Amino acid sequence: MLSRQNDTRQRAEAQIRRLFADDTTVDNAAAWAHAELADAGISASRSPLRAAKRLRRNRSGLTRLGARYLVDRVADRRWRDPRDETWRDRILM
C-alpha cells in the first residue's frame, strides 16, 4: 500500500515539474497555488474541491491529481493516495 501511495505522489510531483519548470518546482507550485487561492478567497482546507477547480481553471495542463496534490500542500495536509480506501475504514472504527 505504501509503495502505491509513493508512486502516486511521484506521478503528481512529476506532472507539477512539467508545468512549473525550474529547480524548486514543487515549492514554487505550492507558493503559486497558495497565492492563487488567497487572491480568490478560497480556503484549501475548507473547500478542497473548489480550490482544485480554481487551480485547474487558472493553469492549463494541471491535472486533477496535480491540483489535488497542490491543494493538500497548501492546506498542509499529509498526502493521501486518492485510490486508498483504507482511510475510510479508520474513520469508521
DODRENLUM-831151 format. One record per residue (C-alpha): residue in one letter; x, y, z. Coordinates in steps of 0.1 Angstrom, whole numbers, plus 5000, padded with zeros to 4 digits. Each point is the difference from the previous one (the first is absolute). Example, Ala and Ser with C-alpha at 12.3 -4.5 7.8 and 13.67 -1.06 7.14 Angstrom:
# residues 2
a512349555078;s501450344993;
END
This chain:
# residues 93
m500050005000;l502850245009;s501849954967;r496850084980;q499650315021;n503650114992;d499549924963;t496950234999;r501950275018;q502949974976;r497650024970;a498450315014;e503450175006;a501149904965;q497050164985;i500650325020;r503650014990;r499049994963;l497750305005;f502250215023;a503449934985;d502950115023;d502149875028;t497650055029;t497049904981;v497749855026;d500650275025;n499550274974;a496849834988;a498749985036;a500850375005;w498250084967;a497049805011;h499950175034;a500150344985;e497449914974;l497649875026;a500650295024;d499250254972;a496849814993;g499149985037;i499849624999;s501149785029;a501849694989;s499249825033;r496350105001;s499249974962;p502549774984;l497949924970;r499350364993;a503750085005;a501149724976;k497550134973;r501450355004;l503649894995;r499149794970;r498150284984;n502950245004;r502849774990;s499449814968;g501549655000;l499649955037;t498449665006;r497649915027;l502849805017;g502350304999;a497450245012;r499149775029;y503649975009;l500450385000;v496850055021;d501349755025;r503350195002;v498350335004;a497749865027;d503049855017;r498549664999;r501949674998;w499849874964;r497649714997;d499749784969;p496650084985;r499649624992;d500649905036;e496749895015;t501449895034;w499850355015;r496249975000;d500349685021;r502150185026;i497450285002;l497149765005;m501849805028;
END
